[in-house]
Amino acid sequence: MFYSILFPDGGRHERPSAKEMPECFRDLNLDQIFTPLLERKKRFGLDGLFFTSLREPEVIRYRQDVMRDLENEDLFALVSHFSEAVFDLDWRLEALYNVLGSEKSYENNYLARGRMLYCAELYCKEVTALSEGLRGMDVRSSGLRSLAGYLDEYRRSDFFVKLEGDIGRLRYRLDSVSYNMLINNGQIRVRKYEGQPDLSAQVIEMFDKFRRDGVKDYRKKLSNEPVANHVEAAVLNMVAKYYRDIFAELDAFCESRLRFQDAAITRFAGEVQFYIAWLDHIRPLRAAGLHFNYPHLSETAEHLYNYQGFDLALALKKQGAVVTNDFVLEAPERIIVVTGPNQGGKTTFARAFGQLHWLMSLGLCVPGSESALYLFDGILTHFGREEDLSTLNGKLQDDLVRLRELLDKATSGSVIIVNEIFSSTTLSDALVLGERMMDAFAKLGAPAVVVTFLDELARRGEETVSMMSTVKEEDPSQRTYKIIRKPPDGLAYAMHIAGRHGLTYEQLSRRLKA
């Protein structure tokens, strides 16, 4: 029994989703990733789906499998067309239901009833096209296979067979309706067609001799189709008097088929936009040569990795022109400490680590060629903030308060990302505080990334992995933005800076002797 393309069962589908962006979004630039996507797809109301992380591996794999299928361009086009058509149709029908339920004759008229018949006809056509299209595709995910089976069964149901039959019969009868309309001095008169000759062909033939090739077209194109609903409705009311039985059948159809859509099918039309929106969003980056993969899900932090990963927010901004990086954590390693020169990509690397885990938790494909990521219970971040004068706290105190709040929330199932804190105090105090923070993280057992200017933290216990943002060997002032696994060597970089400014011991000694 198919229920949702996002969840394998209805119970999990009914759980409430987040209404606001999680706290970590701003630090990780996830807001920059999702905001344009959600704005483009605003009418589908996808916000809660991107704001709510999942922890159940079976749900995440369910989504991953569906998205893998949708990477088939033919299947993507088929499902995308159906989604747009049926979602728009559902929206149009909601407006029609209000009209058809009205007691006002100028609203509830044959024009509205004819539109409902058209919507029902279009609905059957789209359902049939999707069902037959899926049958011809290599569909492997349980979600889409279940949908295909559901559609086949639905099309064989008495309800759908009768609906299609009623629509076909009524459409055939309405096509037989013919009438004459006389327009004179602002008045319209209608009478039944009784075999009068069609003069339109004679009129066209008469004026055909004035047609010339290459003549400039002076007709003005209107941006919208002229609408005179009240006039059309009045004409149909007059026509109905001559074809009472046919229009009575239209009345009966609208009364008996007022709610003809299947709930699971219309739900699919909206929900599948979650996958469509993401694949459209990353399409330009794939075209630029960047890789995306479906990560292995790890319920422990014993073996985590990502190859050729990148900061997705930066990649979208730079249109794919970014440097990719790897990381690997093998037990007992759990904490990556990133050091190196400023503006070398350290914070970008830390953000990418958090982005990867959030995207994985949604069941989406993530940046990189291959990865194994942690099934977390929450992502906790501590990034530098502007000093808030209203709190009367100094920056150091604010750092400590926020770090305490982070540790109070953290569990062994959390993912923790800390970026450049304790920079407002002395080096010795920063080192003491940093070591205590590292000890707390090690005791907690959660995977973490710590960006710091304190090289000593990169050698703090067996849980710690040292990674460093690198520079060009021939010119250490030039960043490569590659973050590699190596011991910190900030001193060498400091010597280069001192040398450029003539401040090394040798340079100073020569100048003083002179």
N, C-alpha and C positions, 0 to 999 in steps of 0.2 A: 504494500500500500504506500503510494507516494504521498508525502506531506510537504516537504520543503527541500529546495535545492541547496540550502545552507546548513541544515541539520538533518542527521539521519533519522530522527524521530521527533514527534510533536512536543514531547515533554520539554526537551531542551530548547526548542524553538520558542516556547512561551515564557522563558525566563526574561526578566527585564534587562534592557540594555542601557548603557551609560548615555546620559543626555548631554553631558558637557565633556570637553576635552580633558583627559587625565592630566595631572600635574606635570608629568615628565615630558609632555609634548613640546613645551617651549624650549626646554634645555636641549632636547634631542632634535629640534627642528622638524619634528613630525607634523607640526601645524603647517609648516611651509610645504610639506609633501601633500597633505590631504586637502587643504583649503581650496586650491584651484580645482581639484577633482570633484569635491563635493559641491562647489559652486556650479560647475558644468552640469552636474546630475541632480540639481537641487530638487526637482519635481519628484524624484524617486525616493527622497527621504532616507538616504543611506548613512547619515551621520552616526547613528548609534552602532552600526555594524563596524565602522572603522574605529570607534571609541571603546569598544568592548573586546578585551583580550580573552582568549579561550585557554583552558588548561587540559581539556580532555583530548588525548591523542587521536581517538577515533573520530572526533568531530573535525579536527584539523586535517587529518588524512582524507576524510570525506570531501572537504573543500579542495584540497590539493589535487585530488583525482579529477574532480569536475573541471578545475582550471586547466589541467593538462589536456583534457579532451578539447576544451575551448580554444587551445592554441592551434587547432586545425582551422585554417582560414575559412573553409567552406562551412564547417559547423558553426564557427563564430558568426558568419554572415547570416546563416539560417536563424540562429537563436536571437541574434541582435535585432533582425527585422521583426520577428515574432514579438519580442519584448516591447519594442517601440509601438507596434501596431495595437497589441492587446492592452497595453497600459494606457495608451491614449483613448482607446475604445472604452475602457472601464471608466475613465474620467468623464468622457462624453456621456456615457449612460447614466452616471450619477446625476448629472444635470438634467437629463431627460426624465428620470424617475420623479424628480420634483415637479416637472411640468405635467407629466401624465397623471400625477396624483392631485393636481390642482382642480378646483371646481370652477375656475375661470375659463370660459369657453375660448377666449382669445389666446390662451396659452395652451390648453389641452385641446388640440385640434388635429385634423388629419395630416397636417404637415409634420407635426411632432410624431404621430404614430407611424408615418412613412419613414421617418428617420430611425425609429426604433427597429423597424423591419430591416432597414439597411444595415444597422449595427449588428443585428442577429445574423444576417447573411454573411457579413464580413467576419464575425466571430467564428462561425462554422468553417469558413474558407481558411482562416489562419490556423485553426486547430488541425484541420485536415492536412494542410501544407506542412506543419511542423511534424505531425505524426509520420507522414510518408517520408519526409526528409530525414528524420532520425533513423528510420528503418534502413535507409541506404547509406548510413554513415558507420564508420568503425568507432562505435562508442564503447568505452571500457569502464568508465566510472560507475559506481553503484548508483549515484545520484541521477545521472542522465539515463542509465539503463532502466531504472525504476520509473522515471518519467515516461520513457518510451512505452513501457508496458502499460502504464496507467492510461496514456492517451489511446492506445489500441483498444483497451477494455472500455474506455469511456465512449469511443466512437461506435462500439458495438452495442452500447446500452440502449434500452428502449427509449430513454429520455432523448438522447442525441439523435437517434434514428428518426423519431417522431418530429423533433425540432427541425431537422433538415427537410423532412417531407412536407411539413406545414409551410415552411419558408418557400420551398420550390413551387408548391401548388399555389400559394398566395401570390408569388411573384408572377407566375404564368397568367393568373387571372387578371392581375393589375396591368400586365402588358397588353391585355386585350382592350383596355379602356381607351376609347377615342372620343374626342369632343371637339366642337367648334367654339371659337371665342371671337366675339365681335366687340371691338373697342371703338368707341365713338364719344367725343366730347367728355372725356374723363369718366365714362361709364363702361363697365364690362358686362357683357351678356354671354351666357354659356348655354349651349344646347347640345344635345346628343348628336354625334356624327352619324349621318345617314347616307353615306356614299358620295358625298359631294367631292368634286374633283380637287386634287391637290394642285394649286396654282403656283407653288413655289418653283417648280421646275421650269414653268413657262416664264416666270419673272427672271430667273437666272439666265435663261437662254436669250431673252430679249436684251438684257444688259451686257451680255457676253461680247457683243460686237464693239463695245466701248473699252474693253480690256486691252491694255498695252503692256508689253514686257518692259521692265526697267523703270516703271513709273514710281515715283516716290510715294511711300505709304504715309498718309497724313493722319491716320487713325491714332488716337491717343490710347495708350495702354493704361488701364486702371490698376492701381496697386492691390485693390481688393475687389472681389466679385460684388456687383450691385445686389443689395438685399432688400427685399420688400416683403417680409414674412407675412404681414397682415393681408396683403393683396393675394399672395399665393394661397394662404389658408382660406380666404373667402372664396377664391375660385374653386378650390377643392371641395368646399362645402356645397357649392352649387352642382359640381360634377357628381358628388355622392348621391344626389337625389335621383340621378338617372341610373346609377348602378348600386342600388341599395344593398343587394345581397353580397356583392364583392366587398363593399366598405364595411358591412356588418361583420364579415369574416375578419377584416383587418382589426376591427374593434375587439373581437373575441380573442384574436391572437395576442394583442397587447395586454389584455386583462389576464390571460392564462399564462403568458410567458414573460411577465414583467421582470422577473429575476432569473435569467436563463444562464448566466455565467457560472462555471464551476469554480469554487473557491480555491482549490489547489492550483488550478491552471492560471488563474489571474494572480495568485500569490507568486507563482513562478515568474510571471512576466515582470514583476517588480524586483524580486530578489535576485534574479540572474544578472541584473545590472551591476551588482557588487563585483562580479568577475569581469564583466564587459568593461566597466569603468577602469579597473586596474590594468587590464591588458592594453587598453587604449592609452592609458597614462604612461606606461613604460615603453610603448612601441617605438618612439623616437630614439630612446637610449639603446634599445636592441639594434636598431638600424645603424647607430653610431659604433656598434661593435662591443658594447658592454654585455656581460653575461648575467643571466638570472637563473636561479635553480630552486628546486623544492627540497628544503632541508630535511635531514634525518632528525627525528624528535628524540631528545635524550631526557630521561627522567632523573638522571644524575649528572653531576658536573665533572665526571671522570674523564670524558673525552669530547671536547668541544673544538670545533674548527670552522674556518671559513677561508676559502681561497678566492682571490681576485675580487674581494669585496670593496665597497666604496660608499661614501656618504651620498645617499640618494637625493637629498635636498640640494646639495652642491651640484650633483650631476645634472639635475633638472635645470638648474640655473645656468650651468655652463654648457648645456646641450651635449652632454656626454664627454666633454674634454676634462677628464679627471684621472688621477693616478690611483691605481688599485693596490690593495694591501691584503696580507694574509695574517691569520693568527691561528695558533694551535695551543690547546691546554690539555695536558695529560696528567692524570692524578699522580701526585697530590697537588699539582698546580691548579690554582683557582683564581689568582689575582694577577692581572697584567698591570705593571707599573711602567708608564710611558714617560720618558725624559727626552731632553734634547733642546735645541735652540728654539726661541720664540718664532712664531709664524712658520713652523715646520710641518704642520699637519697633525699635531698631537690631539687637539680638541676635535678635529674632524674625525680622526680614528675612533675616539671615544664615542662620539655621536653615532658613528656607523655601527658600532657594537650594539648600542641600544636600539637603533632602528631595525637592525637585523632580527633581534629577538621579538620586537613588537610585531613586525610584519609576519614573522613565522607564526606567532600566536593567533593571527587572523586567518591562517590557512592560505596566505598568498605566496607567490614565488618571490624570492628575495635576491638582492644583489650578490653576485659571485658565481663562480663556476661549480662549486660544491661546498656543502656545509652540514654541520651537525650542531644544533642549537638547543638551549636549555628550556625545558617546560617550566617557566617561572610562575610564581604567584603574584608578582608585582615587580615593576621597575622603579627603583628609587634613585634619584639624581641629586647631586649637590654641585651646582655650578655657581661661579661668582656672581654676585648681585651688586648693584649700586648701593652705596650706604644710605639707609633709610633714616633720615634725621628725625622723623616723627617718633621713632622708638627710643631715641636717646641712647641707643647702643652703638658702640664702635664696630668697625668691620670685623675685627677679630671675635668680639662677643657674638656678633650675628652669625659668623661662620660656626662657632661652637654650638650655639643654640640650635641651628638648623641641622648640624651633624648629630646632635643628641636626638632630635626628632626623627632623623633618618634611622638611627640605630634602634630606637624604640619600635619603629614599624617593621624593621627588617626581620626576615626569617632565613633559614637555610635555603628556602625556595626562591628568594629574591634575586634580582639582578641589580647590582649596585654600580653606579658610575659617578665618580668624584673628579672634579676638574679644578685644579689650581687653587686650593684653599690655603690658608695660613700665610698668604703672601704679604699681609699687613703687619707682621710681627718680625722679631729678630730671627736670624737664621737658627740660633741655638734653640729658641722657644719653638719655632716652627718644626724643628727636627724632633723635639720631645713629643709635641702634640701629634705629629705625623706618625711616629712610631707607635704611640698608643692607639691611634686610629687603625693602623695596619694590624696590630695585635687583635683588636676587636673584630675586624673583618675575618682574620684567620680563624678565630674561635667560632665565628658564626658559620663558616663553611659555605658561604654563598659566592658564586662567581662575581668578579668585580673588575673594573678598570679604574685605575687611579692615574691621573695626569698630574705631574708634579715637577718642581724645579729642584727637589731634594734627591740627589743621586743615591743617598744612603737607603732610601725606602725601597729601591729596586733590589736590594740584597737582604731583605727582611724575611728570612725563613724559607723553608722548602715550598711553601704555597705560592711563592712569588716568582713571576716571570718578568725579566727585564726586557723591554722593547724600547727602541730609540728612533726618533726622527733623524734622518741622515742628511748630510750635505755633500756637495761635490768635492772629491778629493783635491782637485786642482784649484778650487776656489771655495773654501768653507763658508763663504758668505752667501753662496747660492744653495737654496733648499732643493732637495729632490722630491720631497713629500712622501718618500718611502719610509714606512715604519717597519724596522726589521728587529729580529730577536738578537740582541747583543748587550753586553754590559754597558752601563753608562760611561761616557767619556767627556763629560761637560768641561773638564779642565782643558782638554785639547782645543775645544772651541773657544774657551775663554782666552787661551794663549793667542789664538788667531786674531781675536778682536783687539787684544792688547797690542799685538804686533802692528796691526793696521793703523793704530793711533800712536805708535812709537813709545809704548809704555811697558815693554818687556824689561826684564832685569838687565839684559845686555845692552839694550838701546838706552836705557836710563843711565847705565854706568858710563857708556861712551860719551853721552852728552854732558854728564857731570865732570868727567875728566877734561873735556874740552873747555 
